[in-house]
Amino acid sequence: MMNMVNALNEWALLLIGLGLITGAFSKLSSIGAMILLAFYYLSHPSFIGAQYMMPFEGSYLWIDKNLVEMAALAVLLAFPTSHIIGLDRYLKKAIPLLSKLKLM
C-alpha cells in the first residue's frame, strides 16, 4: 500500500509541477497542489510541543511553509495569469470545450 501511495505522490507532484510551470491546466493544477499541501500539513501539523519522526525546518507556531504555499496557490487561482502567458492561452483556442467545462 505504501509503494502505491508513494508512486501516486510522485506522479501527482510531477504532473502538478508541469502544469504550473508551463501554464497548462493551471486551475486544475492549483487545486491539486492545494490538496496535496493540505495533506502534507495535516500529516505533520506545526503545533507547539508536537514531536514527530522528522524534524521541522525551523520553529513555527501554526503557520508553516505549506500554508504559505497554499496561500500563494490561492492567489494563482484567483488571478489566472496562464491565460496571458501560459499554454492555457493556446489550449483555450484549440479546445473550446475545456473553457466551457471551467477546467482552465
C-alpha atoms as one frame of an Amber mdcrd trajectory, in Angstrom:
protein
   0.000   0.000   0.000   2.820   2.395   0.852   4.519   1.795  -2.515   1.292
   2.678  -4.311   0.856   5.884  -2.282   4.487   6.804  -2.951   4.064   6.273
  -6.702   0.839   8.315  -6.751   2.547  11.108  -4.819   5.468  11.202  -7.253
   3.194  11.312 -10.300   0.961  13.954  -8.738   3.977  16.138  -7.955   5.301
  15.709 -11.500   2.014  16.468 -13.260   1.069  19.359 -10.987   4.547  20.861
 -11.305   4.484  20.609 -15.098   1.032  22.157 -15.179   2.074  25.082 -13.005
   5.389  25.702 -14.775   4.010  25.547 -18.314   0.698  27.218 -17.520  -1.313
  24.297 -18.893  -4.469  23.449 -16.915  -3.341  25.897 -14.253  -6.673  25.979
 -12.401  -6.711  22.187 -12.086  -3.017  22.166 -11.148  -3.508  24.830  -8.477
  -6.393  22.959  -6.886  -4.446  19.692  -6.965  -1.402  21.353  -5.417  -3.531
  22.883  -2.659  -4.983  19.450  -1.869  -1.514  17.884  -1.711  -0.237  20.685
   0.528  -3.244  20.231   2.812  -2.375  16.536   3.119   1.242  17.409   3.901
   0.176  19.938   6.527  -2.302  17.551   8.158   0.255  14.756   8.306   2.714
  16.943  10.269   0.924  19.994  11.696   3.185  22.600  13.254   1.815  22.666
  16.773   3.801  23.700  19.813   5.319  20.732  21.622   4.431  18.174  18.946
   7.137  15.582  18.413   7.377  13.815  15.061   9.788  11.403  13.484  11.035
  14.062  11.050  12.140  17.428  12.462  10.789  20.758  11.203  12.802  23.272
   9.210  12.678  25.866  11.977  10.184  26.716  14.678   6.628  27.647  13.761
   3.559  28.390  15.804   0.749  27.345  13.446   1.841  28.707  10.086   4.474
  26.787   8.177   5.731  26.751   4.603   2.873  24.541   3.407   0.251  27.081
   4.451   2.219  29.912   2.845   2.429  27.935  -0.401  -1.309  27.222  -0.212
  -1.954  30.965   0.052   0.265  31.605  -2.983  -1.648  28.971  -4.959  -4.924
  30.620  -3.937  -3.607  33.847  -5.457  -2.763  31.975  -8.674  -6.255  30.522
  -8.642  -7.838  33.957  -8.181  -5.726  35.650 -10.873  -5.408  33.246 -13.840
  -2.281  34.627 -15.464  -1.809  31.464 -17.518  -4.360  32.873 -19.978  -1.910
  35.685 -20.678   1.473  33.962 -20.768   0.944  30.196 -20.339  -0.151  27.339
 -22.549  -3.764  27.809 -21.446  -3.911  30.672 -23.950  -3.364  28.212 -26.803
  -5.385  25.368 -25.308  -8.373  27.679 -24.908  -8.336  28.389 -28.645  -7.582
  24.814 -29.710 -10.095  23.042 -27.451 -13.023  25.353 -26.627 -14.785  22.576
 -24.674 -12.190  22.898 -21.881 -13.094  26.511 -21.183 -16.805  25.628 -21.152
 -16.119  22.953 -18.527 -14.196  25.556 -16.440 -11.037  23.422 -16.403  -8.904
  26.363 -17.461
